[in-house]
Amino acid sequence: MSQVRVKERGTPRESVLANGASPARAESRAWGRFALFAECLLTGVWIAVAALPLVTYPAAFAAGARHLRRCTAHEGGGWREFVADFRAAVRGGWIAGLAGWAAAAAVWVDVQAVRAGIPGGPLVGAVGLFALIGLAVAGLRAAAVWEPGASWRALLANAGRRTVLDPAGSFLLVGGLAVVASSAWFSAPLAVPVLGAVAAAAVAVEERYRRR
């Protein structure tokens, strides 16, 4: 009986993965994703530093989101570009930040009413809490699409509509905020780099909505 010999072709360097990508290309993609993840963590530190004045957190997230959009588009940019974007965003963004703190204070009053046992307090407290979460999600979505010269009032109004029309994306951002809160409860420094991941999630949610 004749024997059939099969000659192996190629070498490990020439082998191709099942999905059609070479090992070198797959490794390059993996390193690219790791680099983007590291950039998200670094951006979180930038956002935390820029948000230290408390009312500047919308501008900080806007500058961070724009930096991450440049990274995903393979455009140049670093700390200097982030600072320039932050300065442009803070001109009107501080008002949005002040309004956010006012809303948080109103919810805190509602929570105190619940603790005091005022009639109807639990309902008012729940409504206030859900409204605050919705405002936070809308703020993230507005920051994710911010561009220099854009009106924060218009951005927030449009982001509020997208928050309602895209519940899946909104719930994803709620999960990101929950991760930040959990990280801060476990160890406050852990919440700092996670802010960059939340900004990246907001950018991804907005890009997903745009492509629908």
DOLO-812743 format. One line per 5 residues: number of its first residue (from 1); their letters; for each residue x, y, z of C-alpha. Coordinates in nm, 2 decimals. Example, Ala and Ser with C-alpha at 12.3 -4.5 7.8 and 13.67 -1.06 7.14 Angstrom:
2
1	AS	1.23:-0.45:0.78 | 1.37:-0.11:0.71
END
This chain:
212
1	MSQVR	0.00:0.00:0.00 | 0.15:0.33:-0.10 | 0.21:0.59:0.16 | 0.12:0.94:0.12 | 0.35:1.20:0.26
6	VKERG	0.21:1.54:0.34 | 0.46:1.82:0.33 | 0.42:2.08:0.59 | 0.43:2.42:0.44 | 0.54:2.74:0.60
11	TPRES	0.71:2.82:0.92 | 0.58:2.96:1.25 | 0.66:3.31:1.12 | 0.45:3.25:0.81 | 0.16:3.08:0.99
16	VLANG	-0.18:3.24:0.98 | -0.44:3.24:1.25 | -0.78:3.09:1.19 | -0.93:3.43:1.16 | -0.69:3.53:0.88
21	ASPAR	-0.47:3.75:1.08 | -0.10:3.69:1.12 | 0.04:3.64:1.47 | 0.24:3.97:1.44 | -0.08:4.16:1.34
26	AESRA	-0.28:4.00:1.62 | 0.00:4.09:1.87 | 0.00:4.45:1.74 | -0.38:4.48:1.79 | -0.35:4.34:2.14
31	WGRFA	-0.08:4.59:2.23 | -0.29:4.87:2.07 | -0.58:4.78:2.29 | -0.36:4.77:2.60 | -0.22:5.11:2.51
36	LFAEC	-0.57:5.25:2.47 | -0.66:5.10:2.81 | -0.35:5.26:2.97 | -0.44:5.59:2.80 | -0.79:5.57:2.96
41	LLTGV	-0.64:5.53:3.30 | -0.40:5.82:3.25 | -0.69:6.04:3.12 | -0.87:5.96:3.44 | -0.59:6.11:3.64
46	WIAVA	-0.60:6.42:3.42 | -0.98:6.45:3.47 | -0.95:6.42:3.85 | -0.68:6.69:3.86 | -0.89:6.92:3.63
51	ALPLV	-1.20:6.86:3.84 | -1.04:6.97:4.17 | -1.21:7.31:4.17 | -1.54:7.11:4.19 | -1.74:7.32:3.94
56	TYPAA	-1.50:7.23:3.66 | -1.59:6.86:3.63 | -1.80:6.89:3.31 | -1.51:7.07:3.14 | -1.27:6.80:3.27
61	FAAGA	-1.48:6.52:3.13 | -1.52:6.71:2.80 | -1.15:6.76:2.76 | -1.08:6.39:2.86 | -1.34:6.26:2.61
66	RHLRR	-1.20:6.47:2.33 | -0.85:6.34:2.41 | -0.97:5.98:2.39 | -1.15:6.05:2.06 | -0.82:6.17:1.92
71	CTAHE	-0.65:5.86:2.05 | -0.90:5.63:1.88 | -0.87:5.83:1.56 | -0.49:5.79:1.58 | -0.44:6.17:1.60
76	GGGWR	-0.17:6.34:1.79 | -0.24:6.49:2.13 | -0.13:6.49:2.49 | -0.13:6.69:2.81 | -0.10:7.03:2.63
81	EFVAD	-0.40:6.96:2.40 | -0.60:6.84:2.70 | -0.53:7.16:2.89 | -0.62:7.37:2.58 | -0.95:7.18:2.55
86	FRAAV	-1.02:7.22:2.93 | -0.97:7.59:2.91 | -1.21:7.62:2.62 | -1.47:7.39:2.79 | -1.46:7.56:3.13
91	RGGWI	-1.58:7.89:2.99 | -1.94:7.78:3.00 | -1.89:7.44:3.16 | -1.85:7.58:3.51 | -2.22:7.69:3.50
96	AGLAG	-2.32:7.33:3.42 | -2.10:7.22:3.71 | -2.26:7.46:3.95 | -2.61:7.34:3.84 | -2.50:6.98:3.90
101	WAAAA	-2.40:7.06:4.25 | -2.73:7.25:4.31 | -2.92:6.94:4.19 | -2.71:6.72:4.43 | -2.79:6.95:4.72
106	AVWVD	-3.16:6.93:4.63 | -3.14:6.55:4.64 | -2.96:6.57:4.97 | -3.25:6.77:5.11 | -3.49:6.50:4.98
111	VQAVR	-3.29:6.23:5.16 | -3.30:6.43:5.48 | -3.68:6.45:5.44 | -3.70:6.07:5.40 | -3.49:6.03:5.72
116	AGIPG	-3.71:6.27:5.91 | -4.02:6.07:5.83 | -4.20:6.34:5.64 | -4.52:6.21:5.46 | -4.44:6.15:5.10
121	GPLVG	-4.07:6.17:5.17 | -3.97:5.83:5.03 | -4.14:5.90:4.70 | -3.99:6.24:4.67 | -3.65:6.10:4.76
126	AVGLF	-3.67:5.83:4.50 | -3.78:6.07:4.23 | -3.50:6.31:4.32 | -3.24:6.03:4.31 | -3.35:5.90:3.97
131	ALIGL	-3.35:6.26:3.84 | -2.99:6.31:3.96 | -2.87:5.99:3.80 | -3.04:6.10:3.47 | -2.87:6.44:3.49
136	AVAGL	-2.53:6.27:3.55 | -2.58:6.05:3.25 | -2.69:6.34:3.03 | -2.38:6.53:3.15 | -2.15:6.25:3.05
141	RAAAV	-2.32:6.22:2.71 | -2.29:6.59:2.65 | -1.92:6.59:2.75 | -1.85:6.30:2.52 | -1.95:6.50:2.21
146	WEPGA	-1.82:6.84:2.32 | -1.63:7.05:2.07 | -1.46:7.39:2.11 | -1.72:7.66:2.07 | -2.02:7.44:2.15
151	SWRAL	-2.29:7.57:2.37 | -2.33:7.37:2.69 | -2.70:7.45:2.71 | -2.76:7.29:2.36 | -2.53:7.00:2.44
156	LANAG	-2.72:6.92:2.76 | -3.06:6.95:2.60 | -2.96:6.72:2.31 | -2.79:6.48:2.55 | -3.11:6.47:2.77
161	RRTVL	-3.31:6.35:2.47 | -3.05:6.09:2.38 | -3.05:5.97:2.74 | -3.42:5.88:2.71 | -3.41:5.76:2.35
166	DPAGS	-3.11:5.53:2.41 | -3.18:5.35:2.74 | -2.92:5.08:2.67 | -2.64:5.33:2.64 | -2.77:5.52:2.94
171	FLLVG	-2.77:5.21:3.16 | -2.42:5.14:3.05 | -2.31:5.48:3.18 | -2.50:5.42:3.50 | -2.30:5.10:3.54
176	GLAVV	-1.98:5.30:3.49 | -2.08:5.55:3.75 | -2.16:5.26:3.99 | -1.81:5.13:3.93 | -1.66:5.47:4.02
181	ASSAW	-1.87:5.48:4.34 | -1.77:5.13:4.43 | -1.41:5.20:4.37 | -1.42:5.51:4.58 | -1.59:5.32:4.86
186	FSAPL	-1.33:5.05:4.85 | -1.03:5.28:4.81 | -1.06:5.64:4.70 | -0.74:5.64:4.48 | -0.89:5.36:4.27
191	AVPVL	-1.17:5.58:4.16 | -0.93:5.83:3.99 | -0.82:5.62:3.69 | -1.16:5.47:3.66 | -1.29:5.82:3.56
196	GAVAA	-1.10:5.78:3.23 | -1.28:5.45:3.17 | -1.62:5.62:3.23 | -1.52:5.89:2.98 | -1.42:5.63:2.73
201	AAVAV	-1.76:5.45:2.78 | -1.94:5.78:2.72 | -1.75:5.82:2.39 | -1.83:5.47:2.29 | -2.20:5.51:2.37
206	EERYR	-2.23:5.82:2.17 | -2.05:5.67:1.87 | -2.28:5.37:1.89 | -2.58:5.60:1.90 | -2.45:5.80:1.60
211	RR	-2.41:5.48:1.39 | -2.75:5.34:1.46
END
